[in-house]
Amino acid sequence: MPTLPYSTDALLRALAPIDIVIDSFYSSNQNNDPIENDTTTQHLPNTFWSEKSQGNFASLIASVARSSNGNSEDDWSTVSFLPSRRYIHKLVQRYVSRLQQEGDGAELENDRLASLVCHFSMSSKNFGASTSGSFNSSIPDPLASCMVSFRVPVITPGNGRRHNKFAREDEPSKNDDDDHDDLLRIRVYPHHNDVGVAKVWEAGACLAEYILRHPQVVRGRKVVELGAGVGLTGLVAAAAAASRGFSGGRGDGEDGRVVEKGDVFVHLTDYTEACMENMVYNVEVNESWLKRRGVDPASVTVGTLEWSEY
């Protein structure tokens, strides 16, 4: 089973494919419960489905819920999950299904996980609530939104070398509460027919990763993002542009030297009404996140741009 460069909670918050989240959870818990089975097989070892492991899985979900609003992690009825509740419901269902299929007689034994399963089984009818007030759990509501979130490392200069030092996803935070408060939050509409608001697209996520690793490409420059969608890439670009670090050697200082942070101007563009409204929201909800990185939120703007007009 390949090791992923992201922690399990990061995958969960980003609504990663459900089996990838479960497999990542297994990989991160190998040290807690030594396993002798061959992990390259399709099924996970029986010891992975132990009562202790079930409790750890429930705790993982509770930790993400706690990062959302600080509610009691044991009272599932009062928790407003940061990811999609429908997604959490399917994640729990899949975990239990795999437990029964791969656990060689294993049963749902952990009380905490059992209460989570019970809560989502009883309340699943609410996940398909429509604007008309009717309920149908098999028909997702296109107007139902959820928040995906990302822990973006703070960019700092390396020790005299031409690269930037990044915090790893699996490094513990000095203060968990501060860490949870410092998540970059992006609202998406997973079932909307406008693809621009449906999710964080892979190309945008990859470009954001590239900018984080090479902030000199935006530092000291005016940035316009075409087809910004939910706005993730542009927000990351704003944080990178404001960072103090190595220059790119193309107009913002001498090549390879540490320079002070520069002015930031990032303009996010798209053309549908849904995209524009959602981008404005995502910029506003992340104002504190931007300020903590030295970005004036007023320097991140949103505007309409129809490609076919040019």
RADAGI-V543171 format. One record per pair of residues at least 12 apart in sequence whose C-alpha atoms are under 7 Angstrom apart, sorted by the first residue. I is the first residue (numbers start at 1). J is the second residue. D is the distance in whole Angstrom. If there is no record, write none. Layout:
i=(I:I)
j=(J:J)
d=(D:D)
This chain:
i=(1:1:6:7:7:8:8:8:9:9:10:13:13:13:14:14:14:15:15:18:26:35:43:44:46:46:49:49:49:51:51:54:54:55:55:55:58:58:64:65:65:65:65:67:68:68:68:76:76:82:82:82:83:83:83:84:84:86:89:92:124:125:128:128:129:140:141:142:142:142:143:143:144:145:145:145:145:146:146:146:147:147:147:147:148:148:148:149:149:149:149:150:150:150:151:151:152:153:153:154:155:156:156:157:157:162:162:164:182:184:184:185:186:186:186:187:188:196:196:196:197:197:197:200:204:205:207:208:208:211:212:215:215:216:216:216:217:218:218:218:219:219:219:219:220:220:220:220:220:222:222:222:223:223:223:224:224:224:225:225:225:226:226:226:227:227:228:228:228:229:229:230:230:230:231:231:231:234:234:238:238:238:239:239:239:241:241:242:242:242:242:242:242:243:244:244:244:245:245:245:246:246:247:264:264:265:265:266:266:266:267:267:267:268:268:268:269:269:269:269:270:270:270:270:271:271:271:280)
j=(39:40:169:169:170:21:24:25:60:64:150:83:148:149:148:149:150:83:148:91:48:47:102:102:103:104:99:103:106:109:110:110:113:110:112:113:112:113:82:79:80:81:82:180:80:81:82:116:119:146:147:148:146:147:148:146:147:127:120:117:137:137:140:141:141:191:191:189:191:192:189:192:189:187:188:189:190:187:188:189:185:186:187:188:185:186:187:183:184:185:186:183:184:185:183:184:184:166:167:166:243:244:245:245:246:246:256:213:289:286:289:286:230:232:282:282:230:229:230:275:229:230:275:230:233:233:233:233:236:237:240:240:241:246:247:248:248:237:240:241:240:241:242:262:241:252:262:263:264:264:265:266:265:266:267:266:267:268:267:268:269:268:269:270:269:270:268:269:270:270:275:275:278:279:268:279:282:266:268:264:266:295:290:293:295:262:264:261:262:263:264:294:295:261:259:260:261:258:259:260:258:259:259:295:299:299:300:299:300:301:300:301:302:301:302:303:302:303:304:305:303:304:305:306:304:305:306:302)
d=(6:5:6:6:6:6:6:6:7:7:7:6:6:6:5:6:7:7:7:6:7:7:6:7:5:7:6:6:7:6:5:6:6:6:6:6:6:5:7:6:7:5:6:5:7:6:5:7:7:7:5:7:6:5:6:5:7:6:6:7:6:5:5:6:6:6:7:7:5:4:7:6:6:7:6:4:7:6:6:6:6:5:4:6:6:5:6:6:5:4:6:6:5:7:5:6:7:6:5:7:6:7:6:5:6:7:6:7:6:7:7:7:7:7:6:6:7:4:7:6:6:6:6:7:6:7:7:5:6:7:6:5:7:7:6:5:6:7:7:5:7:4:7:7:6:6:5:6:7:7:5:6:6:5:6:6:5:6:6:5:6:7:5:6:6:5:6:6:6:6:6:7:7:5:7:6:7:7:6:6:6:7:7:6:7:7:6:5:6:7:6:6:6:5:6:5:4:5:6:7:4:6:6:7:6:5:6:6:5:6:6:5:6:6:5:6:6:5:5:6:7:5:5:7:5:5:5:7)
